[in-house]
Amino acid sequence: MSLPAESTWLFVVLMGLLGSIGALLPACLVLFIPDGWRHQWLPYLLSFATGTMLATAIIGLIPEALELASVHAVGVAVLAGLVLFFVPEWSLVWRHAHGEDFVHHHQHRPGQSLGKKTGMLVLVGDTVHNCADGIVIGAACVVSPALGFVATLAVLAHEVPQELSDFTILLSSGFTRWDAFMWNTLSGLSTLVGVVVAYGGLSYAEPILPYALSVAAASFLYIGLADLVPGLHGRIGAASGGWQFFLMIGGMITIGALTILPH
């Protein structure tokens, strides 16, 4: 799958907008629906997101990196990426009493009152995270439009439930509905910035492409295994466990089907 040269940048920008605004639109529903409904369905969204992220890393990004570099080089890059994402998160958890104040994992207990500082910290952290998502999409677009589209879908799958939680935290931190929407939208646009910067830079620096893809895969693996899976374990019940498992497998099958598209 390929695009005419004059259409390539348009496609890249569209993927950036889809990865940023596309996640915000469904998440805005939290501004209008009861908390009970959102808490009921969030575990199922997270289950599907977990499957898409793990599958994109293992059967999407890593195989593409292996076509451009040795197994050893890609393995080292993936390990380095995992360490890169672990260290700052470990530092934040240590400094904020295991996340009870910072809410890095976006877990929120109904009725809990949060301070304005918590909302601002979440916005800062999510802006950096969204920019990293954009870099993932941009790096994938360098390989092919098909892989860029797959990476965008994976970003959307995990960003929608995250943005749902973000809106809840901002509202609980004292933000008005309009302020929560405005600030979260500005934070989401950093995805587009990451896409443009990554695509523009990587297209002239092909030698680093396999390592960028490896680090991107590491980010998906880390978020899926360190953030999303533990959250599912905390929410799982006998009645919902089966549905969560099948939705996670469904996310994997979805990405698996998309990665066999010609590119």
C-alpha positions as CSV (number, residue, x, y, z in Angstrom):
1,M,0.0,0.0,0.0
2,S,1.5,3.4,-1.0
3,L,0.3,6.9,-1.5
4,P,1.3,9.5,-4.2
5,A,4.0,11.8,-2.9
6,E,1.8,14.8,-2.8
7,S,-0.7,13.0,-0.6
8,T,1.7,11.6,1.9
9,W,1.9,14.7,4.2
10,L,-1.9,15.1,4.1
11,F,-2.2,11.5,5.2
12,V,0.3,12.0,8.1
13,V,-1.5,15.1,9.3
14,L,-4.9,13.3,9.1
15,M,-3.5,10.4,11.2
16,G,-2.2,13.0,13.7
17,L,-5.6,14.6,14.0
18,L,-7.3,11.2,14.2
19,G,-5.0,10.2,17.0
20,S,-5.6,13.4,19.0
21,I,-9.1,14.7,18.3
22,G,-10.5,11.2,17.5
23,A,-9.9,10.1,21.1
24,L,-11.4,13.2,22.6
25,L,-14.7,13.1,20.9
26,P,-16.1,9.9,22.4
27,A,-14.4,10.7,25.7
28,C,-16.4,14.0,25.9
29,L,-19.4,11.8,26.7
30,V,-18.2,11.6,30.2
31,L,-19.2,15.3,30.6
32,F,-22.8,14.3,30.1
33,I,-23.3,10.7,31.4
34,P,-23.6,9.5,35.0
35,D,-20.5,8.3,36.8
36,G,-22.0,4.9,37.5
37,W,-22.4,4.1,33.8
38,R,-18.8,5.2,33.0
39,H,-17.3,3.1,35.8
40,Q,-19.3,0.1,34.6
41,W,-18.0,0.1,31.0
42,L,-14.4,1.4,31.5
43,P,-12.9,-2.1,32.3
44,Y,-14.2,-3.4,29.0
45,L,-12.7,-0.5,27.0
46,L,-9.4,-1.1,28.8
47,S,-9.5,-4.8,27.9
48,F,-9.8,-4.1,24.2
49,A,-7.1,-1.4,24.5
50,T,-4.7,-3.8,26.2
51,G,-5.1,-6.3,23.3
52,T,-4.5,-3.7,20.6
53,M,-1.4,-2.3,22.3
54,L,0.3,-5.6,22.9
55,A,-0.5,-6.9,19.4
56,T,0.7,-3.7,17.7
57,A,4.0,-3.9,19.5
58,I,4.7,-7.6,19.0
59,I,3.2,-8.3,15.5
60,G,3.3,-4.8,14.1
61,L,6.2,-2.6,15.2
62,I,8.9,-5.2,16.2
63,P,8.7,-7.3,13.0
64,E,9.1,-4.1,11.0
65,A,12.1,-3.1,13.0
66,L,13.6,-6.6,12.5
67,E,13.5,-6.1,8.7
68,L,15.8,-3.1,9.1
69,A,18.2,-4.1,11.9
70,S,19.6,-7.3,13.6
71,V,17.7,-9.2,16.3
72,H,20.3,-8.1,18.8
73,A,20.1,-4.4,18.0
74,V,16.3,-4.4,18.1
75,G,16.3,-6.4,21.3
76,V,18.7,-3.9,23.0
77,A,16.6,-1.0,21.7
78,V,13.3,-2.5,23.1
79,L,15.0,-3.2,26.5
80,A,16.4,0.3,26.6
81,G,12.9,1.7,25.8
82,L,11.4,-0.3,28.7
83,V,14.0,1.1,31.1
84,L,13.4,4.6,29.7
85,F,9.7,4.4,30.5
86,F,10.2,2.7,33.8
87,V,12.6,5.1,35.5
88,P,10.5,8.3,35.4
89,E,7.3,6.5,36.3
90,W,9.1,4.8,39.3
91,S,10.3,8.3,40.3
92,L,6.8,9.8,40.2
93,V,5.3,6.9,42.1
94,W,7.9,7.2,44.8
95,R,7.5,10.9,45.1
96,H,3.7,10.8,45.1
97,A,3.0,8.0,47.6
98,H,2.5,5.3,45.1
99,G,0.2,7.3,42.9
100,E,-2.5,8.0,45.4
101,D,-2.2,11.8,44.8
102,F,-0.8,12.0,41.3
103,V,-3.2,9.4,39.8
104,H,-0.8,8.4,37.0
105,H,-2.9,5.3,36.3
106,H,-6.0,7.4,36.1
107,Q,-7.8,5.5,38.8
108,H,-10.4,7.5,40.7
109,R,-12.7,6.5,43.5
110,P,-16.2,7.9,43.3
111,G,-16.8,10.8,45.6
112,Q,-13.1,11.5,46.2
113,S,-12.2,15.2,46.1
114,L,-9.1,16.1,44.3
115,G,-7.1,19.3,44.3
116,K,-6.5,21.6,41.3
117,K,-2.8,20.6,41.5
118,T,-3.7,17.0,40.7
119,G,-5.6,18.1,37.6
120,M,-2.7,20.2,36.3
121,L,-0.2,17.3,36.9
122,V,-2.4,15.0,34.9
123,L,-2.5,17.5,32.1
124,V,1.3,17.9,32.0
125,G,1.8,14.1,32.1
126,D,-0.8,13.5,29.4
127,T,0.7,16.2,27.1
128,V,4.1,14.4,27.2
129,H,2.4,11.0,26.8
130,N,0.3,12.3,23.8
131,C,3.4,13.7,22.1
132,A,5.0,10.2,22.5
133,D,2.0,8.7,20.9
134,G,2.4,11.0,18.0
135,I,6.0,10.0,17.6
136,V,4.9,6.4,17.5
137,I,2.4,7.2,14.7
138,G,4.9,9.3,12.8
139,A,7.6,6.6,13.0
140,A,5.1,4.0,11.7
141,C,4.0,6.3,8.8
142,V,7.6,6.4,7.6
143,V,7.5,2.6,7.1
144,S,4.1,2.7,5.3
145,P,0.6,4.3,5.4
146,A,-0.8,0.9,6.4
147,L,1.4,0.6,9.5
148,G,0.7,4.2,10.3
149,F,-3.0,3.5,10.2
150,V,-2.6,0.5,12.5
151,A,-0.5,2.5,15.0
152,T,-3.2,5.2,15.0
153,L,-5.9,2.7,15.7
154,A,-3.9,1.3,18.6
155,V,-3.3,4.8,20.0
156,L,-7.1,5.5,19.7
157,A,-7.9,2.2,21.5
158,H,-6.0,3.1,24.6
159,E,-6.5,6.9,24.5
160,V,-10.3,6.8,24.6
161,P,-10.5,5.1,28.0
162,Q,-7.6,7.2,29.2
163,E,-9.3,10.4,28.1
164,L,-12.5,9.3,29.8
165,S,-10.6,9.0,33.1
166,D,-8.8,12.3,32.5
167,F,-12.1,14.2,32.1
168,T,-13.3,12.6,35.4
169,I,-10.1,13.6,37.2
170,L,-10.3,17.2,35.9
171,L,-13.9,17.6,36.9
172,S,-13.1,16.2,40.4
173,S,-10.2,18.6,40.6
174,G,-12.4,21.7,40.3
175,F,-12.3,22.3,36.6
176,T,-15.6,23.4,35.0
177,R,-16.9,21.3,32.1
178,W,-15.7,23.9,29.6
179,D,-12.3,24.2,31.1
180,A,-11.9,20.4,31.3
181,F,-12.8,20.2,27.6
182,M,-10.5,23.0,26.5
183,W,-7.4,22.0,28.4
184,N,-7.8,18.3,27.5
185,T,-8.2,19.3,23.8
186,L,-5.0,21.4,23.9
187,S,-3.2,18.5,25.6
188,G,-4.5,16.1,22.9
189,L,-3.1,18.3,20.1
190,S,0.4,17.4,21.2
191,T,-0.2,14.1,19.4
192,L,-0.3,16.0,16.1
193,V,2.9,17.8,17.0
194,G,4.7,14.5,17.7
195,V,3.4,13.0,14.4
196,V,4.7,15.9,12.3
197,V,8.1,16.2,14.1
198,A,8.7,12.4,14.0
199,Y,7.7,12.0,10.3
200,G,9.6,15.0,9.1
201,G,12.7,14.0,11.0
202,L,12.7,10.3,10.5
203,S,12.0,10.5,6.7
204,Y,15.5,12.1,6.5
205,A,17.1,9.8,9.0
206,E,16.3,6.2,7.9
207,P,19.2,4.6,9.8
208,I,17.5,5.4,13.2
209,L,14.1,4.1,12.0
210,P,14.4,0.5,13.4
211,Y,15.4,1.9,16.8
212,A,12.6,4.4,16.8
213,L,10.2,1.6,16.0
214,S,11.7,-0.5,18.8
215,V,11.3,2.2,21.4
216,A,7.8,2.8,20.1
217,A,7.1,-0.9,20.6
218,A,8.6,-0.7,24.1
219,S,6.2,2.1,25.0
220,F,3.2,0.1,23.9
221,L,4.4,-3.0,25.8
222,Y,5.1,-0.9,28.9
223,I,1.7,0.9,28.9
224,G,-0.1,-2.4,28.2
225,L,1.6,-4.5,30.8
226,A,2.5,-2.0,33.5
227,D,-0.5,0.3,33.4
228,L,-3.5,-1.3,31.7
229,V,-3.2,-5.0,32.9
230,P,-2.8,-4.2,36.6
231,G,-5.8,-1.9,36.3
232,L,-7.9,-4.8,34.9
233,H,-6.7,-7.1,37.7
234,G,-7.9,-4.5,40.2
235,R,-11.4,-4.3,38.5
236,I,-11.9,-7.9,37.5
237,G,-14.9,-9.9,38.9
238,A,-16.2,-13.4,38.3
239,A,-19.0,-12.2,36.0
240,S,-17.0,-9.7,34.0
241,G,-13.6,-11.6,33.7
242,G,-14.7,-13.7,30.7
243,W,-15.9,-10.6,28.8
244,Q,-12.7,-8.8,29.5
245,F,-10.6,-11.7,28.3
246,F,-12.5,-12.0,25.1
247,L,-12.4,-8.3,24.4
248,M,-8.6,-8.3,24.9
249,I,-8.3,-11.2,22.4
250,G,-10.6,-9.3,20.1
251,G,-8.2,-6.3,20.2
252,M,-5.3,-8.6,19.3
253,I,-7.3,-10.2,16.4
254,T,-8.3,-6.8,15.1
255,I,-4.7,-5.6,15.0
256,G,-3.5,-8.9,13.6
257,A,-6.0,-8.6,10.7
258,L,-4.9,-5.1,10.0
259,T,-1.2,-5.9,9.9
260,I,-1.7,-8.4,7.1
261,L,-2.8,-5.6,4.8
262,P,-0.2,-5.1,2.0
263,H,2.3,-2.3,2.8
